[in-house]
Amino acid sequence: MAKSFHVEYSKNAAKAFSKMDSFDGCADPRRRGKGLTGNHGSEWRYRVGDYRIIAEIQDEKLIVLVLAIGHRSDVNIEIEGKFS
């Protein structure tokens, strides 16, 4: 039988994910975040302690799509590298 991996989350990562649960049923997720500019104008940034969540709001589907979660010192580098 093949071994399989199990995913575990740090306390901070679990907290970031739990904060995203508060968007379920939210009438306007834009009230909780800050819109990005330039090439990332369709994306939004949410603060959760020292972490940042980068998301895209898909109005036609009523979905908040999480693109990245990272420490505030790293997430800007990730945005420039992956999503440019």
C-alpha positions in Angstrom: 0.0 0.0 0.0 1.3 3.4 -1.0 2.0 6.0 1.7 0.2 9.3 1.5 1.0 12.7 2.8 -1.1 14.5 5.4 -1.3 18.3 5.3 -1.1 20.2 8.6 -1.4 24.0 9.1 0.6 26.2 11.5 -1.5 28.1 14.0 -1.0 31.3 11.9 -2.0 29.6 8.6 -5.1 28.1 10.2 -6.0 31.5 11.6 -5.7 33.0 8.1 -7.9 30.3 6.6 -10.5 30.8 9.4 -10.7 34.5 8.7 -11.5 33.7 5.0 -14.5 31.6 6.2 -16.0 34.9 7.4 -16.4 35.9 3.7 -18.9 33.1 3.1 -22.3 34.8 2.9 -20.7 38.2 2.9 -22.7 40.7 0.8 -19.6 42.9 -0.1 -16.1 41.4 0.5 -14.6 44.7 -0.8 -15.5 46.4 2.5 -13.0 44.2 4.3 -10.0 44.6 2.0 -8.0 47.0 -0.1 -7.9 47.0 -3.9 -4.6 46.6 -5.6 -3.5 48.8 -8.4 -1.7 48.6 -11.7 -1.4 45.2 -13.3 -3.2 43.7 -10.2 -6.2 46.0 -10.4 -8.7 43.1 -10.2 -7.1 41.7 -7.0 -7.7 42.6 -3.4 -5.5 42.4 -0.3 -6.7 41.4 3.1 -4.8 41.8 6.4 -4.8 39.0 8.9 -2.3 39.8 11.6 1.2 39.6 10.0 -0.2 37.8 7.0 -1.7 39.0 3.8 -4.3 37.3 1.7 -4.4 38.1 -2.0 -7.7 37.4 -3.7 -9.7 38.0 -6.8 -13.4 38.8 -6.5 -15.5 37.2 -9.2 -18.8 39.1 -9.1 -20.5 37.1 -11.8 -20.0 33.8 -9.8 -20.1 35.4 -6.3 -16.7 33.9 -5.5 -13.7 35.2 -3.6 -10.8 33.3 -5.1 -7.7 33.2 -2.9 -4.6 33.5 -5.0 -1.9 33.7 -2.3 -1.4 33.7 1.4 1.9 34.8 2.9 3.7 36.7 5.5 3.5 40.5 4.9 7.2 40.7 4.1 7.0 38.0 1.4 3.6 38.4 -0.2 4.5 41.5 -2.2 7.5 39.6 -3.7 5.2 36.7 -4.5 2.7 38.9 -6.2 5.4 40.5 -8.4 6.9 37.1 -9.3 3.8 34.9 -9.9 1.1 37.2 -11.0 2.9 39.8 -13.1 
